[in-house]
Amino acid sequence: MSARTLTLVAFSLILGLGAAWMANNWLSARLNASTDDNLQNVVVANVEIPFGQMVEAQHVTVVRMPKGTAPDDAFDASDKVVGKIATFTMLRGDILRGARLAEHLGGSTLASLIEANKRAVSVRVDDVVGVGGFLLPGNRVDVLATKKAGNNNEAESKTILEDLRVLAVDQTASTDKTQPVVVRAVTLEMSSEEAEVLVKAQTEGKLQLALRNPLNNQKKPEAVSKPAAVAEAPAPVAAVAPAPAKPVVRRSGGTGVGVTIIRGTEVEATKVQL
């Protein structure tokens, strides 16, 4: 084989390898571009983040997910969630959402857990009032008030508040404990009107907390007093005026004239002189 033939064969092999390499790079670039267009960054929990915990950089990581599969309020960068407070317990792998995080604007982390139109009020409890120590942050409770009625020392009890969220027990706002713990105070989240009812009930008698099932968010319907039925007045009966007296003149012998006076059903006869 001549040198010229070997040169042409070698040149053809180089051109073929170059064309194959360029085609492979072009296909890879197109596939990567197509894949990147359909994916987005989503911040997920790298560890379990308990209720009331401040999110730190080591608690989260960024993963790639197909577009449209993540919630609208998901975050695309970890620096957007660091420093926020978890208002719900999040497990490892959960997507961090804006609805489950609150801004920490200073002070205690508990203040960041309170909704904008709510207040935090603490109630002194013991092992009975505190449901045997089974109350934990994030639970829902009802409040029952008991007070004496009348002078016979009889007591009456009724539910004054329903479906209140437990923000903290003693000075703990996290839910990393699962065993019952007897505490001295429970902090509840409620509106200003509910806080007034609770404080008034504390001064009038004793309070008792009732633990609710987290799936039960129904409240008792408020009793609506129905107005008393008004009896319809009977239709007025028109009074019938008695018929006017009709004098009937009858002439009789002598100097007098007999007159008969009729008043309704009464008939009277008399004489008049002419």
Secondary structure, 3 states (H helix, E strand, C coil): CCHHHHHHHHHHHHHHHHHHHHHHHHHHHHHHHHHHHCEEEEEEECCCECCCCECCHHHEEEEEEECCCCCCCECCCHHHCCCCEECCCECCCCECEHHHEECCCCCCHHHHHCCCCCEEEEEECCCCCCHHHCCCCCCEEEEEEEEEECCCCEEEEEEEEEEEEEEEECCECCCCCCCCCCCCEEEEEECHHHHHHHHHHHHHCEEEEEECCCCCCCCCCCCCCCCCCCCCCCCCCCCCCCCCCEEEEEECCCCEEEEEEEECCEEEEEEEEC
